[in-house]
Amino acid sequence: MVEISEEYANKLVNTFSTISIVVYVGVAILLSIIAIFSLGESFLGVIALLSSMQWEEGIVQVIYSILFTIIIIELFETVTVYLKTKQVPVRALLIVALTALIRHIIIMNISESELFRYLGLSVIMAVLIAGIYLLKEDIHSGNLIN
């Protein structure tokens, strides 16, 4: 087995850490661009809703678009928290997953779906809510409560 010096190992680890940070910064930039476009699409959806007066489908589409924007913003926040603390905020990722699940449920056609699909979605939603609750933050200190 080839042994490497401690100095070389540290340089290698620093190189990989730098690559990781560069990738996260790139992801943050892309998420920012997507969030701006998504927000614009939400505004256009509201304008289209007001001009067409097709309330039922229009409102669902606007809510769908707004929830997508929220998901993108939460993912962006997750990346920025990681860049600041070098820790992945699991609770924030659970909130993103719950928002995405709610977005899916809103757009899903109830009449064409099976009972087992709803049971599965209900179980997933319960697990996400339990995870978010169990990882609740102390409001005063910002620290996680165990």
C-alpha positions in Angstrom: 0.0 0.0 0.0 1.3 3.4 -0.9 1.7 5.9 1.9 1.3 9.6 1.3 2.7 12.4 3.4 0.4 14.3 5.8 1.2 17.5 3.9 0.1 15.9 0.5 -3.0 14.5 2.1 -4.0 18.0 3.5 -3.4 19.6 0.1 -5.6 16.9 -1.5 -8.4 17.4 1.0 -8.2 21.2 0.6 -8.4 20.8 -3.2 -11.5 18.6 -2.9 -13.1 21.1 -0.4 -12.5 23.9 -2.8 -14.1 22.0 -5.7 -17.1 21.3 -3.5 -17.4 25.0 -2.6 -17.1 26.0 -6.2 -19.9 23.6 -7.1 -22.1 24.9 -4.3 -21.6 28.5 -5.5 -22.5 27.5 -9.0 -25.6 25.8 -7.8 -26.5 28.9 -5.7 -26.1 31.1 -8.8 -28.3 28.8 -10.9 -30.9 28.6 -8.2 -31.0 32.4 -8.0 -31.5 32.7 -11.8 -34.3 30.1 -11.7 -36.0 31.8 -8.7 -36.1 35.1 -10.6 -37.6 33.5 -13.7 -40.0 31.5 -11.5 -41.2 34.7 -9.7 -41.7 36.3 -13.1 -43.7 33.4 -14.3 -45.9 33.7 -11.1 -46.5 37.3 -11.8 -47.4 36.5 -15.4 -49.7 33.8 -14.2 -51.6 36.3 -12.0 -51.9 38.7 -14.9 -53.2 35.9 -17.1 -55.7 34.8 -14.4 -57.0 38.3 -14.1 -57.3 38.8 -17.8 -58.9 35.4 -18.7 -61.2 35.1 -15.6 -60.8 31.3 -15.6 -60.7 31.2 -11.9 -60.7 27.5 -11.1 -57.8 26.4 -13.3 -56.0 29.7 -13.1 -55.8 29.8 -9.4 -54.4 26.3 -9.2 -51.8 27.2 -11.8 -50.8 30.3 -9.9 -50.5 28.5 -6.6 -48.5 25.7 -8.4 -46.1 28.4 -9.7 -45.8 30.2 -6.4 -45.0 26.9 -4.6 -42.3 26.1 -7.1 -40.8 29.5 -6.4 -40.9 28.8 -2.7 -39.2 25.4 -3.3 -36.4 27.1 -5.3 -35.9 29.8 -2.6 -35.7 27.2 0.1 -33.2 25.2 -1.8 -31.1 28.4 -2.3 -31.3 29.0 1.4 -30.1 25.5 2.1 -27.1 26.0 -0.1 -26.2 29.3 1.5 -26.5 27.8 5.0 -24.2 25.0 3.9 -21.7 27.6 2.5 -21.8 29.5 5.8 -21.8 26.6 8.3 -20.6 23.6 6.3 -23.6 21.7 7.7 -26.7 20.6 5.7 -29.9 21.9 7.3 -32.0 18.7 7.3 -35.1 20.5 8.6 -35.0 22.9 5.6 -34.8 20.0 3.2 -37.8 18.3 4.9 -39.7 21.6 4.5 -38.8 21.6 0.8 -40.0 18.0 0.4 -43.3 18.8 2.2 -43.8 21.9 0.0 -43.1 19.8 -3.2 -45.6 17.1 -1.9 -48.3 19.7 -1.3 -47.6 21.1 -4.8 -48.1 17.7 -6.3 -51.3 17.0 -4.3 -52.8 20.4 -5.4 -52.3 19.6 -9.1 -53.2 15.9 -9.0 -56.5 14.9 -10.5 -58.5 13.3 -7.6 -60.9 11.4 -9.8 -58.2 9.5 -11.7 -56.0 8.5 -8.8 -56.1 5.3 -6.8 -56.8 4.9 -3.1 -53.3 3.5 -2.5 -51.7 6.5 -4.0 -53.4 8.7 -1.5 -52.5 6.4 1.4 -48.9 6.5 0.3 -48.9 10.3 0.0 -50.6 10.6 3.4 -47.9 8.4 5.0 -45.1 10.4 3.3 -46.7 13.7 4.5 -47.0 12.4 8.1 -43.3 11.3 8.1 -42.2 14.7 6.7 -44.3 16.6 9.3 -43.0 14.4 12.1 -39.4 15.0 10.9 -40.0 18.7 10.8 -41.5 18.7 14.3 -38.8 16.5 15.7 -36.1 18.8 14.3 -37.7 22.0 15.5 -35.5 24.9 16.3 -35.2 26.9 19.5 -36.6 30.3 18.5 -34.5 32.2 20.9 -31.1 30.6 20.2 -31.5 29.3 16.7 -30.2 25.9 17.8 -31.9 22.6 17.2 -33.7 21.0 20.1 -33.0 17.3 20.6 
